[in-house]
Amino acid sequence: MTRVEPVLGCNHADGALTLVTLPYAFTQDDLLTSDEFLRRAKEYGHRLSLDVLQELHNRRLLVPLYRVSDTAVEGRRISVATAGSGNARGWVMAAAAEGRLRDAAGEGYSVAWPYARPADEDRQWWNGFVYSSCQLLTLRQALSRYEFARLGFVQPNGRPLADQQRLVRVLCALSTRYLPGVLGQVSMPPDADELDLRRYRASTNTLDLLTQAGFDPVRLAGTADGLLAQAHDDPLRDWLPLIRYAGYRQGWSKLRGRSLENMWRRVAAEILLRAHEDLTADGHLDPLPDLTGAACWSAQHDRLTPRHGDAESLERALAERGLSPRPKVLLLVEGETELYHVPPLLSELGLRTPQDVRVQRTKGSKVNPHLIARYSIAPRIGREIGKGWLLDASPTALLIAMDEENLFSTQDNHDKMRKSLQQCIREEVEYQDAAIGQDVLDLMVNIQVWGRDKYELANFTDDELAPAITTIAMRQGQSAECHDWQERLHQELQAARAAHQDIKVPLMRLRLRPEKVELAHALWPVLLAKCEAELAAGTPTTPVLKVVLEARDLATRFTGPSPSSAPRKRDPRTGTSSSSPSAQTEAPDQQGHNTRYSSLHDIDLRLRH
């Protein structure tokens, strides 16, 4: 194995000028004029002027990458790989080819090179200074040193500038190879051939790029760790496990201020770490440390693409922050009336989003819910921890509310269906090399029926149904207010109730079109009023109210902890987990008692060997 030896004082003789000789240089990262640099700095929260940039340059705290001169020198012509176009990159490439490009770090500053346009110059004039977008990462430190130097507290020296230039050069050299993979997009300048660019990126020798940039390969990991440590001071630090899954263009590029700056620091660190990994694969460097099971934080925990097994999956990160798209409860109901009534009733109890309880219509009681149990309810197992597993997604409970018929016709059928669904979930968990306890399965699968009658007859009395049906009959042109029609209506309802028939049967016998949605609309005020009265009295008796209360109970049990809650600890005597009160939720059960319910981590730890 060929090892790269440390290079002390490594400094490339040609500095930044060498970068323009690299194929497709600055196609993935940006070269910026001073005005463009100021606009980008504003996105990072820095409000600067050209005068401040000039002062930073003069004090050698932040020096542009290049200066484009008006004077061509034959001996300074550089053979460039690409021509560029009408922007800063194009002007730099043209200046290099004509012998007009200067390395600003190597020539100091002269008052003959003003940053602001002189009064006697036309609007086509520009100052010729060009910055790398990577230099935005060094701006905060430069401004800090500028303030101290301006107040006379510290005397600037050349070391910070040399470190800045070394970092900028290596990022510029590596960006064409690695930046598209980090951002998930390839920039295609007008002068670039896409196929040739992809071939170049695939065949690039990382060690050669580092040599051209004058950067010691041994310093890759340490420099990346420094960038990640700086980025750790971030107001959105606790959201990094989620933000790292956001795309660049439509995602975190919309951030502003320090958070945007820190994301670009993490991008820069990722470029360096990927270069280190490639050199490791080629036998030049030792592998990066494996952080799996690490007891304390280290900089590489904040990588944009973490390599350790403890990193949170997207679904886990969403669940930990209360943003999981998976519902806490999936409630299956049979018909249109149920679908009309149950969601607003849940809303009245404070469950207003699909992430709390998602109500799904099955269009009949012959539905086979086994596929739903396997692919929507079975827990997604994450990494093993101690004697259990963490979940990769927030858990979902299944609650089935049906008419007492077909697969749900008897209590024995209910029990068989429940055991069958639990077995499906058990098999899916075991397929993921984990195990699940019966107590968790009992919590995850629940079946309820409305009683002997179908939904409308089970939840409403004849006296409650009659006014709603009468209104529908009158809209359909019948003389429904007469005594004979009302008497017949009550007879038909009684007959349907005695035979446990669907509400459609008496409606059709009364020559009414069975408009169930219209009936549900008419019955909603009645249902709401009776449910409010039962809740106020503490005696819920209406079947749909009982189902909704059970859905609320399950949603409470499956509520995960807030990100700030204390970590869970296992009691070595009982094998159970404990936490601070903030990680748990209390809610009254159907008997009015306060019950402390399991949270997401409780479910994690109950998936035990």
C-alpha positions as CSV (number, residue, x, y, z in Angstrom):
1,M,0.0,0.0,0.0
2,T,1.4,3.4,-1.0
3,R,0.9,6.0,1.7
4,V,0.9,9.7,1.2
5,E,3.5,11.3,3.5
6,P,2.8,14.7,5.2
7,V,4.1,17.6,3.3
8,L,5.3,20.5,5.6
9,G,4.7,24.0,4.2
10,C,3.2,22.6,1.0
11,N,2.6,25.6,-1.3
12,H,2.2,25.4,-5.1
13,A,4.4,27.8,-6.9
14,D,1.8,29.1,-9.4
15,G,-1.0,29.5,-6.8
16,A,-4.4,30.1,-8.2
17,L,-3.2,30.4,-11.8
18,T,-2.8,26.7,-12.0
19,L,-6.5,26.2,-11.5
20,V,-7.4,27.7,-14.9
21,T,-5.5,24.9,-16.6
22,L,-7.8,22.2,-15.2
23,P,-10.4,20.9,-17.6
24,Y,-13.8,22.3,-16.9
25,A,-12.4,24.5,-14.1
26,F,-15.1,26.7,-12.4
27,T,-18.0,25.0,-14.2
28,Q,-19.5,23.6,-11.0
29,D,-18.4,26.3,-8.6
30,D,-18.7,30.0,-9.4
31,L,-16.3,32.9,-10.2
32,L,-17.8,36.2,-9.1
33,T,-17.2,39.8,-9.8
34,S,-16.9,42.0,-6.7
35,D,-20.5,43.2,-7.2
36,E,-21.7,39.6,-7.4
37,F,-19.6,38.7,-4.4
38,L,-21.3,41.4,-2.4
39,R,-24.8,40.1,-3.4
40,R,-23.9,36.6,-2.4
41,A,-22.4,37.8,0.9
42,K,-25.7,39.5,1.7
43,E,-27.4,36.1,1.5
44,Y,-25.0,35.0,4.2
45,G,-26.1,38.0,6.4
46,H,-23.1,40.2,5.5
47,R,-23.9,43.8,4.4
48,L,-20.7,45.0,2.8
49,S,-19.6,47.7,0.4
50,L,-16.9,47.9,-2.2
51,D,-15.0,50.1,0.1
52,V,-14.9,47.4,2.8
53,L,-13.8,44.8,0.2
54,Q,-11.0,47.1,-0.9
55,E,-10.0,47.6,2.7
56,L,-10.0,43.8,3.3
57,H,-7.8,43.4,0.2
58,N,-5.4,46.2,1.3
59,R,-5.0,44.7,4.8
60,R,-4.6,41.2,3.1
61,L,-7.5,39.8,5.2
62,L,-9.5,38.7,2.1
63,V,-7.8,38.9,-1.3
64,P,-9.6,38.2,-4.6
65,L,-8.7,35.0,-6.4
66,Y,-7.7,36.8,-9.6
67,R,-7.2,40.2,-11.0
68,V,-7.9,40.7,-14.7
69,S,-5.4,43.3,-16.0
70,D,-5.7,45.5,-19.1
71,T,-2.0,44.8,-19.9
72,A,-1.2,41.6,-21.7
73,V,2.3,40.0,-21.1
74,E,3.4,37.4,-23.6
75,G,5.2,35.4,-21.0
76,R,2.2,35.1,-18.9
77,R,-0.1,33.5,-21.4
78,I,-1.7,30.4,-20.0
79,S,-3.1,27.5,-22.1
80,V,-6.6,27.1,-20.8
81,A,-8.7,24.0,-21.3
82,T,-12.1,25.8,-21.9
83,A,-12.9,29.2,-23.3
84,G,-15.8,30.2,-21.1
85,S,-18.6,32.6,-21.9
86,G,-19.8,36.2,-21.2
87,N,-19.4,36.1,-17.4
88,A,-16.6,36.2,-14.8
89,R,-15.5,32.7,-15.7
90,G,-15.3,33.6,-19.4
91,W,-13.4,36.8,-18.7
92,V,-10.9,35.0,-16.5
93,M,-10.3,32.3,-19.2
94,A,-9.9,34.9,-21.9
95,A,-7.5,36.9,-19.7
96,A,-5.4,33.8,-19.0
97,A,-5.1,33.0,-22.6
98,E,-4.0,36.5,-23.5
99,G,-1.5,36.9,-20.6
100,R,-3.7,39.4,-18.6
101,L,-4.6,37.2,-15.6
102,R,-2.9,37.8,-12.3
103,D,-2.9,35.9,-9.0
104,A,-4.1,38.6,-6.7
105,A,-2.6,37.0,-3.6
106,G,0.9,37.2,-5.2
107,E,0.9,40.9,-6.1
108,G,-0.5,42.8,-3.1
109,Y,-2.8,45.8,-3.6
110,S,-2.3,49.1,-5.4
111,V,-4.3,52.3,-5.2
112,A,-4.1,52.3,-9.0
113,W,-6.7,49.4,-8.8
114,P,-9.8,51.0,-7.3
115,Y,-12.8,48.9,-6.5
116,A,-15.5,51.6,-7.1
117,R,-15.9,53.0,-10.6
118,P,-14.0,56.3,-11.0
119,A,-16.2,59.3,-12.0
120,D,-14.5,59.6,-15.4
121,E,-15.1,56.0,-16.4
122,D,-18.2,54.8,-18.4
123,R,-20.6,52.1,-17.2
124,Q,-18.7,49.4,-19.1
125,W,-15.8,49.7,-16.7
126,W,-15.2,47.1,-14.0
127,N,-12.5,46.7,-11.5
128,G,-11.2,43.4,-12.8
129,F,-11.2,41.6,-9.4
130,V,-12.7,38.1,-9.4
131,Y,-13.5,36.0,-6.3
132,S,-14.3,32.4,-5.9
133,S,-17.7,31.5,-4.4
134,C,-15.6,29.3,-2.0
135,Q,-14.2,32.5,-0.5
136,L,-17.6,33.3,1.0
137,L,-16.7,30.6,3.6
138,T,-13.7,32.7,4.7
139,L,-15.5,36.0,4.8
140,R,-16.8,35.8,8.4
141,Q,-13.3,35.2,9.8
142,A,-11.8,38.0,7.6
143,L,-14.4,40.5,8.9
144,S,-13.8,39.4,12.5
145,R,-10.1,40.0,12.1
146,Y,-10.8,43.3,10.3
147,E,-12.8,44.6,13.3
148,F,-10.1,43.6,15.8
149,A,-7.4,45.1,13.6
150,R,-9.4,48.3,13.1
151,L,-9.7,48.6,16.9
152,G,-6.0,48.0,17.3
153,F,-6.3,44.8,19.3
154,V,-4.4,42.4,17.0
155,Q,-1.8,42.7,14.4
156,P,-2.8,40.7,11.3
157,N,-0.2,38.3,10.0
158,G,-0.1,36.2,6.8
159,R,-1.0,32.8,8.3
160,P,-4.8,33.2,8.2
161,L,-4.6,34.4,4.6
162,A,-2.4,31.5,3.6
163,D,-4.9,29.0,5.2
164,Q,-7.8,30.7,3.4
165,Q,-6.0,30.5,0.0
166,R,-5.1,26.9,0.5
167,L,-8.7,26.0,1.4
168,V,-10.1,28.0,-1.5
169,R,-7.7,26.4,-4.0
170,V,-8.4,22.8,-3.0
171,L,-12.2,23.4,-3.1
172,C,-11.9,25.0,-6.5
173,A,-9.7,22.1,-7.8
174,L,-12.1,19.4,-6.4
175,S,-15.4,21.0,-7.2
176,T,-15.7,19.8,-10.7
177,R,-15.2,16.2,-9.6
178,Y,-17.2,16.2,-6.4
179,L,-19.6,19.1,-6.1
180,P,-22.3,17.7,-8.5
181,G,-22.5,14.5,-6.4
182,V,-23.0,16.5,-3.2
183,L,-25.6,18.9,-4.6
184,G,-27.3,16.3,-6.8
185,Q,-27.0,18.4,-10.0
186,V,-24.5,19.1,-12.8
187,S,-24.1,22.6,-14.2
188,M,-23.7,22.7,-17.9
189,P,-22.1,25.9,-19.2
190,P,-22.8,26.7,-22.9
191,D,-19.2,25.9,-23.9
192,A,-19.2,22.5,-22.1
193,D,-19.8,19.1,-23.8
194,E,-22.0,17.1,-21.3
195,L,-20.6,13.6,-22.3
196,D,-17.0,14.9,-22.2
197,L,-17.6,16.5,-18.8
198,R,-19.0,13.3,-17.3
199,R,-16.0,11.4,-18.7
200,Y,-13.6,13.8,-17.2
201,R,-15.3,13.7,-13.8
202,A,-15.3,9.9,-13.8
203,S,-11.6,9.6,-14.8
204,T,-10.2,12.4,-12.7
205,N,-7.2,11.5,-10.5
206,T,-7.8,13.0,-7.1
207,L,-4.2,13.0,-6.1
208,D,-3.2,15.0,-9.2
209,L,-5.9,17.6,-8.4
210,L,-4.5,18.0,-4.9
211,T,-1.0,18.4,-6.2
212,Q,-2.2,21.0,-8.6
213,A,-3.9,22.9,-5.8
214,G,-0.8,22.6,-3.6
215,F,-2.8,20.8,-0.8
216,D,-1.4,18.1,1.4
217,P,-3.8,15.1,1.2
218,V,-3.1,14.2,4.8
219,R,-4.9,17.4,5.8
220,L,-8.2,16.6,4.0
221,A,-10.0,15.0,7.0
222,G,-8.7,17.6,9.5
223,T,-9.7,20.5,7.4
224,A,-13.2,19.0,6.8
225,D,-13.6,18.5,10.6
226,G,-12.8,22.1,11.1
227,L,-15.4,23.2,8.7
228,L,-18.0,20.9,10.3
229,A,-17.1,22.2,13.7
230,Q,-17.6,25.8,12.6
231,A,-21.0,24.8,11.0
232,H,-22.1,23.3,14.3
233,D,-22.7,26.8,15.6
234,D,-26.0,27.0,13.7
235,P,-29.5,28.1,14.8
236,L,-30.8,25.2,12.7
237,R,-28.4,22.7,14.1
238,D,-31.1,20.5,15.7
239,W,-32.8,20.3,12.3
240,L,-29.7,19.1,10.4
241,P,-30.9,15.4,10.4
242,L,-33.9,16.6,8.4
243,I,-32.3,19.4,6.3
244,R,-29.6,17.0,5.0
245,Y,-32.3,15.2,3.1
246,A,-33.6,18.4,1.4
247,G,-32.5,19.0,-2.1
248,Y,-30.3,21.9,-2.9
249,R,-32.2,24.0,-5.5
250,Q,-35.7,23.6,-4.1
251,G,-34.6,23.0,-0.5
252,W,-31.8,24.5,1.6
253,S,-30.7,27.0,-1.0
254,K,-33.7,29.1,0.2
255,L,-32.1,29.5,3.6
256,R,-30.4,32.8,4.5
257,G,-27.9,34.1,6.9
258,R,-25.7,31.9,9.0
259,S,-27.7,28.7,8.3
260,L,-27.1,29.0,4.5
261,E,-23.4,29.8,5.2
262,N,-23.1,26.7,7.4
263,M,-24.8,24.5,4.8
264,W,-22.1,25.5,2.3
265,R,-19.5,24.8,5.0
266,R,-20.9,21.3,5.2
267,V,-20.8,21.0,1.4
268,A,-17.2,22.0,1.4
269,A,-16.4,19.5,4.1
270,E,-18.2,16.8,2.2
271,I,-16.1,17.5,-0.9
272,L,-12.9,17.0,1.2
273,L,-14.2,13.9,2.9
274,R,-15.2,12.3,-0.4
275,A,-11.7,13.0,-1.8
276,H,-10.3,11.4,1.4
277,E,-12.5,8.3,0.8
278,D,-11.3,8.0,-2.8
279,L,-7.7,8.2,-1.7
280,T,-8.5,5.6,0.9
281,A,-9.9,3.3,-1.7
282,D,-6.7,3.7,-3.7
283,G,-4.6,2.8,-0.7
284,H,-3.1,6.3,-0.1
285,L,-4.8,7.3,3.2
286,D,-6.2,5.5,6.2
287,P,-10.0,5.2,6.4
288,L,-12.1,7.8,8.2
289,P,-13.2,6.8,11.7
290,D,-16.3,4.7,12.0
291,L,-18.7,6.6,14.2
292,T,-21.2,3.8,14.8
293,G,-22.0,3.6,18.5
294,A,-19.9,6.6,19.3
295,A,-20.7,7.9,22.8
296,C,-20.2,11.6,22.1
297,W,-20.5,14.0,19.2
298,S,-17.7,14.5,16.7
299,A,-17.6,16.7,13.7
300,Q,-18.2,14.0,11.2
301,H,-21.6,13.3,12.8
302,D,-22.7,16.4,10.9
303,R,-21.7,15.2,7.5
304,L,-24.4,15.8,4.8
305,T,-24.1,12.2,3.8
306,P,-23.3,10.4,7.1
307,R,-21.6,7.0,6.7
308,H,-22.3,5.6,10.2
309,G,-25.1,3.3,11.1
310,D,-26.5,5.6,13.8
311,A,-27.6,8.3,11.4
312,E,-31.3,9.1,11.3
313,S,-33.3,8.0,8.3
314,L,-35.5,10.6,6.6
315,E,-38.7,9.1,8.1
316,R,-37.1,8.9,11.6
317,A,-36.0,12.5,11.3
318,L,-39.5,13.6,10.4
319,A,-41.1,11.5,13.1
320,E,-38.7,12.9,15.8
321,R,-39.8,16.4,14.8
322,G,-43.5,15.7,14.6
323,L,-43.5,16.0,10.8
324,S,-44.0,12.4,9.7
325,P,-46.4,12.0,6.8
326,R,-47.4,8.7,8.3
327,P,-50.6,8.9,10.3
328,K,-50.6,7.9,14.0
329,V,-53.9,6.0,13.3
330,L,-55.3,4.6,10.0
331,L,-59.0,4.4,10.5
332,L,-60.9,2.2,7.9
333,V,-64.6,2.9,7.6
334,E,-67.1,1.4,5.2
335,G,-69.4,3.9,3.6
336,E,-70.0,7.4,2.5
337,T,-71.9,8.5,5.6
338,E,-69.1,7.4,7.9
339,L,-66.6,9.2,5.7
340,Y,-68.7,12.3,5.9
341,H,-69.1,12.2,9.7
342,V,-65.9,10.8,11.2
343,P,-63.3,13.4,10.0
344,P,-65.2,16.5,11.3
345,L,-66.0,14.6,14.5
346,L,-62.2,13.9,14.9
347,S,-61.6,17.6,14.2
348,E,-64.0,18.5,17.1
349,L,-61.8,16.5,19.4
350,G,-58.6,18.3,18.2
351,L,-57.4,15.8,15.6
352,R,-57.4,18.0,12.6
353,T,-54.6,16.7,10.3
354,P,-54.1,13.4,8.4
355,Q,-50.9,13.0,10.4
356,D,-53.1,12.4,13.5
357,V,-55.8,10.1,12.1
358,R,-56.3,9.3,8.4
359,V,-59.7,8.1,7.6
360,Q,-60.0,5.7,4.6
361,R,-63.2,4.4,3.0
362,T,-63.2,0.7,2.0
363,K,-66.5,0.7,0.1
364,G,-67.8,-2.3,1.9
365,S,-67.1,-4.8,4.7
366,K,-65.7,-7.4,2.3
367,V,-62.3,-5.6,2.2
368,N,-59.2,-7.6,3.0
369,P,-57.0,-5.4,5.1
370,H,-54.0,-7.7,5.2
371,L,-52.0,-5.8,2.5
372,I,-52.6,-2.6,4.5
373,A,-51.4,-4.3,7.6
374,R,-48.2,-5.5,5.9
375,Y,-47.2,-2.3,4.1
376,S,-48.8,0.5,6.0
377,I,-48.9,-0.7,9.6
378,A,-45.9,-3.0,10.1
379,P,-43.1,-1.1,11.7
380,R,-40.1,-0.2,9.7
381,I,-37.1,-1.4,11.7
382,G,-34.0,0.8,12.1
383,R,-30.8,0.1,13.8
384,E,-30.5,-2.3,16.8
385,I,-29.9,-0.6,20.1
386,G,-29.2,-2.6,23.3
387,K,-31.9,-5.4,23.4
388,G,-34.2,-3.7,21.0
389,W,-34.5,-1.7,17.8
390,L,-35.2,1.9,16.9
391,L,-37.9,2.5,14.3
392,D,-37.1,4.1,10.9
393,A,-40.6,5.6,10.7
394,S,-43.2,6.7,13.2
395,P,-45.6,3.8,14.0
396,T,-49.2,3.6,12.9
397,A,-52.1,1.9,14.6
398,L,-54.9,0.3,12.5
399,L,-58.4,0.8,13.6
400,I,-61.2,-0.9,11.6
401,A,-64.8,0.3,12.1
402,M,-67.3,-1.8,10.1
403,D,-70.9,-2.9,9.9
404,E,-71.4,-6.3,11.6
405,E,-71.5,-8.4,8.4
406,N,-69.3,-10.5,6.1
407,L,-65.8,-10.8,7.5
408,F,-66.9,-8.9,10.7
409,S,-70.2,-10.7,11.3
410,T,-69.4,-12.3,14.7
411,Q,-67.0,-11.8,17.6
412,D,-65.2,-15.0,16.6
413,N,-64.7,-13.5,13.1
414,H,-63.4,-10.3,14.7
415,D,-60.9,-12.2,16.8
416,K,-59.7,-14.3,13.9
417,M,-59.3,-11.2,11.7
418,R,-57.3,-9.4,14.4
419,K,-55.0,-12.3,15.0
420,S,-54.5,-12.7,11.2
421,L,-53.6,-9.1,10.8
422,Q,-51.2,-9.2,13.8
423,Q,-49.5,-12.2,12.3
424,C,-49.0,-10.3,9.1
425,I,-47.3,-7.5,11.0
426,R,-45.2,-10.0,13.0
427,E,-44.0,-11.7,9.8
428,E,-43.0,-8.3,8.3
429,V,-41.0,-7.4,11.5
430,E,-39.3,-10.8,11.6
431,Y,-38.4,-10.4,7.9
432,Q,-36.4,-7.3,9.0
433,D,-34.5,-9.5,11.5
434,A,-36.4,-8.1,14.5
435,A,-39.1,-9.2,16.9
436,I,-42.3,-7.6,18.2
437,G,-44.2,-8.3,21.4
438,Q,-47.8,-9.2,21.7
439,D,-48.5,-6.1,23.8
440,V,-47.4,-3.9,20.9
441,L,-49.4,-5.9,18.4
442,D,-52.5,-5.6,20.6
443,L,-52.0,-1.8,20.5
444,M,-51.5,-1.7,16.7
445,V,-54.5,-3.7,15.5
446,N,-58.1,-2.8,16.7
447,I,-61.5,-3.8,15.3
448,Q,-64.8,-2.3,16.1
449,V,-68.3,-2.8,14.8
450,W,-71.3,-0.5,15.1
451,G,-73.4,-3.2,16.7
452,R,-76.2,-5.4,15.2
453,D,-77.4,-2.5,13.0
454,K,-75.7,-0.8,10.1
455,Y,-74.1,2.7,10.6
456,E,-77.1,5.0,10.3
457,L,-79.5,2.8,12.3
458,A,-76.8,2.1,14.9
459,N,-76.0,5.7,15.6
460,F,-79.3,7.5,15.2
461,T,-82.8,6.8,16.6
462,D,-85.9,6.8,14.4
463,D,-86.8,10.2,15.8
464,E,-83.4,11.6,14.7
465,L,-83.6,9.9,11.3
466,A,-87.1,10.9,10.4
467,P,-86.6,14.7,10.1
468,A,-83.5,14.3,7.9
469,I,-85.3,11.7,5.6
470,T,-88.4,14.0,5.4
471,T,-86.2,16.9,4.2
472,I,-84.7,14.7,1.5
473,A,-88.1,13.4,0.5
474,M,-89.5,16.9,0.1
475,R,-86.5,17.9,-2.1
476,Q,-87.3,14.9,-4.3
477,G,-90.8,16.1,-4.7
478,Q,-92.8,13.9,-2.3
479,S,-95.5,15.1,0.1
480,A,-93.6,13.9,3.1
481,E,-95.2,16.1,5.7
482,C,-98.5,14.4,5.7
483,H,-99.5,12.1,8.5
484,D,-99.7,8.9,6.4
485,W,-96.3,9.4,4.9
486,Q,-94.7,10.0,8.3
487,E,-96.4,6.9,9.7
488,R,-95.2,4.8,6.8
489,L,-91.7,6.2,7.3
490,H,-91.6,5.1,11.0
491,Q,-92.9,1.7,10.0
492,E,-90.2,1.2,7.4
493,L,-87.5,2.3,9.8
494,Q,-88.7,-0.1,12.5
495,A,-88.9,-2.9,10.0
496,A,-85.3,-2.2,8.8
497,R,-84.1,-2.0,12.3
498,A,-85.7,-5.4,13.2
499,A,-84.1,-7.0,10.1
500,H,-80.8,-5.2,10.6
501,Q,-80.9,-3.8,7.1
502,D,-79.1,-1.0,5.5
503,I,-80.7,2.4,5.5
504,K,-81.1,2.2,1.7
505,V,-83.8,-0.4,2.1
506,P,-86.4,1.8,3.8
507,L,-85.5,4.7,1.5
508,M,-86.1,2.7,-1.6
509,R,-89.4,1.3,-0.2
510,L,-90.4,4.9,0.2
511,R,-89.5,5.5,-3.4
512,L,-86.6,7.8,-2.5
513,R,-83.3,7.9,-4.2
514,P,-80.8,6.7,-1.6
515,E,-78.6,9.8,-1.5
516,K,-76.3,8.8,1.4
517,V,-74.1,11.9,1.3
518,E,-77.2,14.1,1.4
519,L,-78.5,12.1,4.3
520,A,-75.1,12.4,6.1
521,H,-75.2,16.2,5.6
522,A,-78.7,16.4,7.1
523,L,-77.7,14.2,10.1
524,W,-74.4,16.0,11.0
525,P,-76.0,18.7,13.2
526,V,-77.9,16.0,15.1
527,L,-74.7,13.8,15.5
528,L,-72.6,16.8,16.7
529,A,-75.2,17.9,19.3
530,K,-75.7,14.4,20.8
531,C,-71.9,13.8,20.9
532,E,-71.3,17.1,22.6
533,A,-74.0,16.2,25.2
534,E,-72.5,12.8,25.8
535,L,-69.0,14.2,26.2
536,A,-70.2,16.8,28.6
537,A,-72.0,14.2,30.7
538,G,-69.0,11.8,30.5
539,T,-71.1,9.0,29.2
540,P,-70.3,8.3,25.5
541,T,-72.8,5.8,24.2
542,T,-73.1,6.6,20.4
543,P,-71.0,4.0,18.6
544,V,-69.3,6.4,16.2
545,L,-68.3,8.6,19.2
546,K,-66.7,5.6,20.9
547,V,-64.7,4.8,17.8
548,V,-63.5,8.4,17.5
549,L,-62.5,8.4,21.1
550,E,-60.6,5.2,20.6
551,A,-58.9,6.8,17.6
552,R,-57.9,9.7,19.8
553,D,-56.6,7.4,22.4
554,L,-54.5,5.5,19.9
555,A,-53.2,8.8,18.4
556,T,-52.1,9.9,21.9
557,R,-50.4,6.6,22.5
558,F,-48.5,6.9,19.2
559,T,-47.3,10.4,19.7
560,G,-43.5,10.7,19.6
561,P,-41.5,12.9,21.9
562,S,-40.4,16.4,21.1
563,P,-36.7,16.7,20.0
564,S,-35.8,18.4,23.3
565,S,-37.1,15.5,25.5
566,A,-34.6,13.6,27.6
567,P,-33.1,10.3,26.2
568,R,-34.7,7.1,27.3
569,K,-33.1,4.9,29.8
570,R,-33.7,1.2,30.4
571,D,-34.3,-0.1,33.9
572,P,-31.9,-3.0,34.3
573,R,-34.3,-4.7,36.8
574,T,-37.5,-4.5,34.7
575,G,-36.2,-4.0,31.1
576,T,-38.6,-1.1,30.8
577,S,-37.7,2.4,29.6
578,S,-38.0,5.6,31.6
579,S,-37.8,9.3,30.6
580,S,-38.6,12.8,31.7
581,P,-42.3,13.7,31.9
582,S,-41.8,15.9,28.8
583,A,-41.3,12.8,26.7
584,Q,-44.7,11.3,27.6
585,T,-48.3,12.3,27.2
586,E,-51.2,12.0,29.5
587,A,-54.8,11.7,28.3
588,P,-58.1,10.6,29.9
589,D,-59.2,7.1,29.0
590,Q,-62.8,6.2,28.2
591,Q,-63.4,5.9,32.0
592,G,-62.1,9.3,32.6
593,H,-58.8,8.2,34.3
594,N,-55.4,9.6,33.4
595,T,-53.2,7.1,31.7
596,R,-49.6,7.6,30.9
597,Y,-49.2,6.4,27.3
598,S,-46.2,5.1,25.3
599,S,-44.3,7.4,23.0
600,L,-42.3,6.7,19.9
601,H,-39.3,5.7,21.9
602,D,-41.4,3.4,24.1
603,I,-42.5,1.6,21.0
604,D,-38.9,1.4,19.9
605,L,-37.7,-0.3,23.0
606,R,-40.7,-2.6,23.2
607,L,-39.6,-4.2,19.9
608,R,-37.3,-6.4,21.9
609,H,-35.4,-9.7,21.3
